[in-house]
Every structure is written in structure tokens, then in C-alpha cells.
Amino acid sequence: MKTDTIAIHTDFIKLESLLKLAGACETGGEAKLAINDGLVEVNGEVCTMRGKKIRSGDSVLFDGVLYRVENE
């Protein structure tokens, strides 16, 4: 499994926006479908809320890549 670190400049980022920022999804629509289909895990649990607030220290698993979120 590949691991990437995503740096954010705010207190949180929405899950849908994180997937776009990370380059995992090209569009918000693509991210929405992946989240709604249960293909995304947040901190080890399937998450179907695209507006879920992702904070520093959280991890997101999508398409075999683990994204670790850190404040910059």
C-alpha cells in the first residue's frame, strides 16, 4: 500500500476536497461517487459523508493509497 502525506493550511478539509487536492479524483463529482459508493475509509472505517471534516492526524484510504493529513 502506498502512503502519501497531504499538508493542509486550515483546521480541517472536507473529505471530497481532500480527494481532489490529493489528485485521487479529478472532479468533485468523481469524489462524490467514490464516497457514496463506500470506496473511501476514514481512520479505518468506511465513510459515506462527503462533507466529513478531515483534520490533522486523520488518515484516508482510497484506491490502495493511504493519505495522512498534517498541518503545514
Backbone atoms as SQL, in Angstrom:
CREATE TABLE atoms (id INTEGER PRIMARY KEY, chain TEXT, resi INTEGER, resn TEXT, atom TEXT, x REAL, y REAL, z REAL);
INSERT INTO atoms VALUES
  (1, 'A', 1, 'MET', 'N', 0.846, -1.179, 0.000),
  (2, 'A', 1, 'MET', 'CA', 0.000, 0.000, 0.000),
  (3, 'A', 1, 'MET', 'C', 0.894, 1.246, 0.000),
  (4, 'A', 2, 'LYS', 'N', 0.572, 2.158, -0.851),
  (5, 'A', 2, 'LYS', 'CA', 1.303, 3.417, -0.953),
  (6, 'A', 2, 'LYS', 'C', 0.770, 4.402, 0.090),
  (7, 'A', 3, 'THR', 'N', 1.663, 5.223, 0.646),
  (8, 'A', 3, 'THR', 'CA', 1.260, 6.240, 1.616),
  (9, 'A', 3, 'THR', 'C', 1.712, 7.613, 1.134),
  (10, 'A', 4, 'ASP', 'N', 0.810, 8.580, 1.172),
  (11, 'A', 4, 'ASP', 'CA', 1.110, 9.970, 0.816),
  (12, 'A', 4, 'ASP', 'C', 0.735, 10.867, 1.988),
  (13, 'A', 5, 'THR', 'N', 1.486, 11.934, 2.154),
  (14, 'A', 5, 'THR', 'CA', 1.171, 12.924, 3.168),
  (15, 'A', 5, 'THR', 'C', 0.570, 14.145, 2.485),
  (16, 'A', 6, 'ILE', 'N', -0.555, 14.598, 3.000),
  (17, 'A', 6, 'ILE', 'CA', -1.234, 15.766, 2.457),
  (18, 'A', 6, 'ILE', 'C', -1.169, 16.868, 3.505),
  (19, 'A', 7, 'ALA', 'N', -0.593, 17.999, 3.142),
  (20, 'A', 7, 'ALA', 'CA', -0.486, 19.138, 4.059),
  (21, 'A', 7, 'ALA', 'C', -1.672, 20.071, 3.841),
  (22, 'A', 8, 'ILE', 'N', -2.300, 20.479, 4.952),
  (23, 'A', 8, 'ILE', 'CA', -3.399, 21.439, 4.866),
  (24, 'A', 8, 'ILE', 'C', -3.015, 22.688, 5.655),
  (25, 'A', 9, 'HIS', 'N', -3.586, 23.814, 5.263),
  (26, 'A', 9, 'HIS', 'CA', -3.267, 25.100, 5.883),
  (27, 'A', 9, 'HIS', 'C', -4.364, 25.588, 6.817),
  (28, 'A', 10, 'THR', 'N', -5.428, 24.804, 6.946),
  (29, 'A', 10, 'THR', 'CA', -6.573, 25.185, 7.764),
  (30, 'A', 10, 'THR', 'C', -6.783, 24.134, 8.854),
  (31, 'A', 11, 'ASP', 'N', -7.769, 24.349, 9.718),
  (32, 'A', 11, 'ASP', 'CA', -8.048, 23.389, 10.784),
  (33, 'A', 11, 'ASP', 'C', -8.567, 22.058, 10.248),
  (34, 'A', 12, 'PHE', 'N', -9.291, 22.121, 9.124),
  (35, 'A', 12, 'PHE', 'CA', -9.843, 20.900, 8.540),
  (36, 'A', 12, 'PHE', 'C', -10.043, 21.095, 7.044),
  (37, 'A', 13, 'ILE', 'N', -10.290, 19.975, 6.368),
  (38, 'A', 13, 'ILE', 'CA', -10.646, 19.977, 4.949),
  (39, 'A', 13, 'ILE', 'C', -11.751, 18.948, 4.779),
  (40, 'A', 14, 'LYS', 'N', -12.696, 19.235, 3.917),
  (41, 'A', 14, 'LYS', 'CA', -13.774, 18.277, 3.680),
  (42, 'A', 14, 'LYS', 'C', -13.231, 17.095, 2.880),
  (43, 'A', 15, 'LEU', 'N', -13.785, 15.928, 3.150),
  (44, 'A', 15, 'LEU', 'CA', -13.311, 14.698, 2.519),
  (45, 'A', 15, 'LEU', 'C', -13.297, 14.806, 1.000),
  (46, 'A', 16, 'GLU', 'N', -14.355, 15.322, 0.436),
  (47, 'A', 16, 'GLU', 'CA', -14.450, 15.465, -1.019),
  (48, 'A', 16, 'GLU', 'C', -13.302, 16.343, -1.552),
  (49, 'A', 17, 'SER', 'N', -13.022, 17.436, -0.860),
  (50, 'A', 17, 'SER', 'CA', -11.955, 18.343, -1.275),
  (51, 'A', 17, 'SER', 'C', -10.581, 17.710, -1.112),
  (52, 'A', 18, 'LEU', 'N', -10.430, 16.886, -0.079),
  (53, 'A', 18, 'LEU', 'CA', -9.154, 16.206, 0.140),
  (54, 'A', 18, 'LEU', 'C', -8.830, 15.275, -1.027),
  (55, 'A', 19, 'LEU', 'N', -9.827, 14.538, -1.488),
  (56, 'A', 19, 'LEU', 'CA', -9.593, 13.613, -2.604),
  (57, 'A', 19, 'LEU', 'C', -9.184, 14.363, -3.872),
  (58, 'A', 20, 'LYS', 'N', -9.759, 15.542, -4.075),
  (59, 'A', 20, 'LYS', 'CA', -9.367, 16.353, -5.233),
  (60, 'A', 20, 'LYS', 'C', -7.964, 16.924, -5.035),
  (61, 'A', 21, 'LEU', 'N', -7.670, 17.453, -3.844),
  (62, 'A', 21, 'LEU', 'CA', -6.362, 18.018, -3.545),
  (63, 'A', 21, 'LEU', 'C', -5.260, 16.974, -3.712),
  (64, 'A', 22, 'ALA', 'N', -5.537, 15.764, -3.274),
  (65, 'A', 22, 'ALA', 'CA', -4.550, 14.686, -3.348),
  (66, 'A', 22, 'ALA', 'C', -4.362, 14.163, -4.773),
  (67, 'A', 23, 'GLY', 'N', -5.278, 14.517, -5.666),
  (68, 'A', 23, 'GLY', 'CA', -5.198, 14.026, -7.036),
  (69, 'A', 23, 'GLY', 'C', -5.799, 12.643, -7.199),
  (70, 'A', 24, 'ALA', 'N', -6.486, 12.171, -6.160),
  (71, 'A', 24, 'ALA', 'CA', -7.110, 10.847, -6.221),
  (72, 'A', 24, 'ALA', 'C', -8.344, 10.871, -7.122),
  (73, 'A', 25, 'CYS', 'N', -9.016, 12.013, -7.186),
  (74, 'A', 25, 'CYS', 'CA', -10.186, 12.212, -8.046),
  (75, 'A', 25, 'CYS', 'C', -9.985, 13.512, -8.812),
  (76, 'A', 26, 'GLU', 'N', -10.370, 13.496, -10.080),
  (77, 'A', 26, 'GLU', 'CA', -10.185, 14.693, -10.900),
  (78, 'A', 26, 'GLU', 'C', -11.256, 15.745, -10.661),
  (79, 'A', 27, 'THR', 'N', -12.466, 15.300, -10.331),
  (80, 'A', 27, 'THR', 'CA', -13.567, 16.241, -10.157),
  (81, 'A', 27, 'THR', 'C', -14.303, 15.965, -8.851),
  (82, 'A', 28, 'GLY', 'N', -15.083, 16.942, -8.430),
  (83, 'A', 28, 'GLY', 'CA', -15.912, 16.750, -7.254),
  (84, 'A', 28, 'GLY', 'C', -16.959, 15.674, -7.464),
  (85, 'A', 29, 'GLY', 'N', -17.453, 15.576, -8.674),
  (86, 'A', 29, 'GLY', 'CA', -18.444, 14.545, -8.992),
  (87, 'A', 29, 'GLY', 'C', -17.867, 13.147, -8.860),
  (88, 'A', 30, 'GLU', 'N', -16.642, 12.988, -9.314),
  (89, 'A', 30, 'GLU', 'CA', -15.966, 11.690, -9.196),
  (90, 'A', 30, 'GLU', 'C', -15.747, 11.348, -7.720),
  (91, 'A', 31, 'ALA', 'N', -15.342, 12.336, -6.931),
  (92, 'A', 31, 'ALA', 'CA', -15.137, 12.133, -5.495),
  (93, 'A', 31, 'ALA', 'C', -16.455, 11.771, -4.819),
  (94, 'A', 32, 'LYS', 'N', -17.516, 12.469, -5.186),
  (95, 'A', 32, 'LYS', 'CA', -18.843, 12.215, -4.605),
  (96, 'A', 32, 'LYS', 'C', -19.271, 10.775, -4.854),
  (97, 'A', 33, 'LEU', 'N', -19.099, 10.298, -6.068),
  (98, 'A', 33, 'LEU', 'CA', -19.482, 8.922, -6.399),
  (99, 'A', 33, 'LEU', 'C', -18.666, 7.908, -5.606),
  (100, 'A', 34, 'ALA', 'N', -17.354, 8.130, -5.511),
  (101, 'A', 34, 'ALA', 'CA', -16.495, 7.201, -4.768),
  (102, 'A', 34, 'ALA', 'C', -16.905, 7.143, -3.303),
  (103, 'A', 35, 'ILE', 'N', -17.199, 8.298, -2.718),
  (104, 'A', 35, 'ILE', 'CA', -17.600, 8.354, -1.305),
  (105, 'A', 35, 'ILE', 'C', -18.964, 7.700, -1.121),
  (106, 'A', 36, 'ASN', 'N', -19.925, 8.037, -1.973),
  (107, 'A', 36, 'ASN', 'CA', -21.271, 7.466, -1.860),
  (108, 'A', 36, 'ASN', 'C', -21.284, 5.954, -2.064),
  (109, 'A', 37, 'ASP', 'N', -20.351, 5.449, -2.870),
  (110, 'A', 37, 'ASP', 'CA', -20.276, 4.006, -3.137),
  (111, 'A', 37, 'ASP', 'C', -19.545, 3.246, -2.039),
  (112, 'A', 38, 'GLY', 'N', -19.082, 3.954, -0.998),
  (113, 'A', 38, 'GLY', 'CA', -18.411, 3.296, 0.117),
  (114, 'A', 38, 'GLY', 'C', -16.992, 2.859, -0.180),
  (115, 'A', 39, 'LEU', 'N', -16.336, 3.537, -1.111),
  (116, 'A', 39, 'LEU', 'CA', -14.978, 3.164, -1.511),
  (117, 'A', 39, 'LEU', 'C', -13.898, 3.886, -0.714),
  (118, 'A', 40, 'VAL', 'N', -14.298, 4.753, 0.212),
  (119, 'A', 40, 'VAL', 'CA', -13.346, 5.580, 0.958),
  (120, 'A', 40, 'VAL', 'C', -13.444, 5.250, 2.447),
  (121, 'A', 41, 'GLU', 'N', -12.283, 5.081, 3.077),
  (122, 'A', 41, 'GLU', 'CA', -12.235, 4.851, 4.522),
  (123, 'A', 41, 'GLU', 'C', -11.558, 6.032, 5.195),
  (124, 'A', 42, 'VAL', 'N', -12.103, 6.440, 6.328),
  (125, 'A', 42, 'VAL', 'CA', -11.505, 7.494, 7.147),
  (126, 'A', 42, 'VAL', 'C', -11.165, 6.870, 8.489),
  (127, 'A', 43, 'ASN', 'N', -9.899, 6.908, 8.842),
  (128, 'A', 43, 'ASN', 'CA', -9.421, 6.325, 10.106),
  (129, 'A', 43, 'ASN', 'C', -9.883, 4.876, 10.268),
  (130, 'A', 44, 'GLY', 'N', -9.829, 4.114, 9.162),
  (131, 'A', 44, 'GLY', 'CA', -10.127, 2.687, 9.209),
  (132, 'A', 44, 'GLY', 'C', -11.586, 2.301, 9.089),
  (133, 'A', 45, 'GLU', 'N', -12.490, 3.273, 8.926),
  (134, 'A', 45, 'GLU', 'CA', -13.913, 2.980, 8.795),
  (135, 'A', 45, 'GLU', 'C', -14.463, 3.573, 7.508),
  (136, 'A', 46, 'VAL', 'N', -15.336, 2.833, 6.836),
  (137, 'A', 46, 'VAL', 'CA', -15.959, 3.331, 5.610),
  (138, 'A', 46, 'VAL', 'C', -16.735, 4.597, 5.944),
  (139, 'A', 47, 'CYS', 'N', -16.556, 5.616, 5.113),
  (140, 'A', 47, 'CYS', 'CA', -17.240, 6.894, 5.324),
  (141, 'A', 47, 'CYS', 'C', -18.005, 7.260, 4.058),
  (142, 'A', 48, 'THR', 'N', -19.288, 7.560, 4.210),
  (143, 'A', 48, 'THR', 'CA', -20.111, 7.951, 3.061),
  (144, 'A', 48, 'THR', 'C', -20.553, 9.405, 3.163),
  (145, 'A', 49, 'MET', 'N', -19.899, 10.181, 4.021),
  (146, 'A', 49, 'MET', 'CA', -20.227, 11.600, 4.164),
  (147, 'A', 49, 'MET', 'C', -19.168, 12.427, 3.433),
  (148, 'A', 50, 'ARG', 'N', -19.519, 12.998, 2.305),
  (149, 'A', 50, 'ARG', 'CA', -18.515, 13.732, 1.529),
  (150, 'A', 50, 'ARG', 'C', -18.086, 15.022, 2.211),
  (151, 'A', 51, 'GLY', 'N', -18.906, 15.553, 3.123),
  (152, 'A', 51, 'GLY', 'CA', -18.565, 16.769, 3.847),
  (153, 'A', 51, 'GLY', 'C', -17.847, 16.503, 5.160),
  (154, 'A', 52, 'LYS', 'N', -17.470, 15.245, 5.398),
  (155, 'A', 52, 'LYS', 'CA', -16.780, 14.873, 6.639),
  (156, 'A', 52, 'LYS', 'C', -15.541, 15.743, 6.811),
  (157, 'A', 53, 'LYS', 'N', -15.376, 16.311, 8.005),
  (158, 'A', 53, 'LYS', 'CA', -14.222, 17.162, 8.275),
  (159, 'A', 53, 'LYS', 'C', -13.003, 16.288, 8.587),
  (160, 'A', 54, 'ILE', 'N', -11.979, 16.447, 7.777),
  (161, 'A', 54, 'ILE', 'CA', -10.740, 15.707, 7.961),
  (162, 'A', 54, 'ILE', 'C', -9.730, 16.660, 8.581),
  (163, 'A', 55, 'ARG', 'N', -9.174, 16.255, 9.704),
  (164, 'A', 55, 'ARG', 'CA', -8.244, 17.114, 10.447),
  (165, 'A', 55, 'ARG', 'C', -6.848, 16.512, 10.468),
  (166, 'A', 56, 'SER', 'N', -5.886, 17.304, 10.905),
  (167, 'A', 56, 'SER', 'CA', -4.520, 16.829, 11.037),
  (168, 'A', 56, 'SER', 'C', -4.506, 15.578, 11.914),
  (169, 'A', 57, 'GLY', 'N', -3.794, 14.566, 11.472),
  (170, 'A', 57, 'GLY', 'CA', -3.716, 13.304, 12.203),
  (171, 'A', 57, 'GLY', 'C', -4.649, 12.240, 11.665),
  (172, 'A', 58, 'ASP', 'N', -5.633, 12.632, 10.844),
  (173, 'A', 58, 'ASP', 'CA', -6.551, 11.668, 10.250),
  (174, 'A', 58, 'ASP', 'C', -5.889, 10.985, 9.064),
  (175, 'A', 59, 'SER', 'N', -6.400, 9.803, 8.720),
  (176, 'A', 59, 'SER', 'CA', -5.923, 9.102, 7.534),
  (177, 'A', 59, 'SER', 'C', -7.116, 8.706, 6.679),
  (178, 'A', 60, 'VAL', 'N', -6.912, 8.753, 5.373),
  (179, 'A', 60, 'VAL', 'CA', -7.954, 8.431, 4.407),
  (180, 'A', 60, 'VAL', 'C', -7.399, 7.388, 3.444),
  (181, 'A', 61, 'LEU', 'N', -8.129, 6.296, 3.289),
  (182, 'A', 61, 'LEU', 'CA', -7.722, 5.226, 2.380),
  (183, 'A', 61, 'LEU', 'C', -8.652, 5.220, 1.179),
  (184, 'A', 62, 'PHE', 'N', -8.062, 5.324, -0.009),
  (185, 'A', 62, 'PHE', 'CA', -8.854, 5.278, -1.237),
  (186, 'A', 62, 'PHE', 'C', -8.005, 4.681, -2.346),
  (187, 'A', 63, 'ASP', 'N', -8.537, 3.708, -3.033),
  (188, 'A', 63, 'ASP', 'CA', -7.905, 3.111, -4.200),
  (189, 'A', 63, 'ASP', 'C', -6.481, 2.626, -3.901),
  (190, 'A', 64, 'GLY', 'N', -6.286, 2.028, -2.737),
  (191, 'A', 64, 'GLY', 'CA', -4.997, 1.458, -2.381),
  (192, 'A', 64, 'GLY', 'C', -3.951, 2.445, -1.908),
  (193, 'A', 65, 'VAL', 'N', -4.340, 3.696, -1.725),
  (194, 'A', 65, 'VAL', 'CA', -3.400, 4.717, -1.251),
  (195, 'A', 65, 'VAL', 'C', -3.902, 5.255, 0.087),
  (196, 'A', 66, 'LEU', 'N', -2.998, 5.312, 1.062),
  (197, 'A', 66, 'LEU', 'CA', -3.325, 5.863, 2.369),
  (198, 'A', 66, 'LEU', 'C', -2.816, 7.292, 2.432),
  (199, 'A', 67, 'TYR', 'N', -3.730, 8.235, 2.614),
  (200, 'A', 67, 'TYR', 'CA', -3.381, 9.649, 2.700),
  (201, 'A', 67, 'TYR', 'C', -3.369, 10.052, 4.163),
  (202, 'A', 68, 'ARG', 'N', -2.235, 10.542, 4.645),
  (203, 'A', 68, 'ARG', 'CA', -2.123, 11.027, 6.015),
  (204, 'A', 68, 'ARG', 'C', -2.164, 12.546, 5.961),
  (205, 'A', 69, 'VAL', 'N', -3.010, 13.131, 6.795),
  (206, 'A', 69, 'VAL', 'CA', -3.231, 14.569, 6.779),
  (207, 'A', 69, 'VAL', 'C', -2.429, 15.219, 7.904),
  (208, 'A', 70, 'GLU', 'N', -1.695, 16.279, 7.554),
  (209, 'A', 70, 'GLU', 'CA', -0.906, 17.020, 8.532),
  (210, 'A', 70, 'GLU', 'C', -1.088, 18.508, 8.293),
  (211, 'A', 71, 'ASN', 'N', -1.012, 19.290, 9.373),
  (212, 'A', 71, 'ASN', 'CA', -0.993, 20.740, 9.234),
  (213, 'A', 71, 'ASN', 'C', 0.385, 21.175, 8.765),
  (214, 'A', 72, 'GLU', 'N', 0.411, 22.148, 7.907),
  (215, 'A', 72, 'GLU', 'CA', 1.686, 22.641, 7.395),
  (216, 'A', 72, 'GLU', 'C', 2.209, 23.739, 8.285);
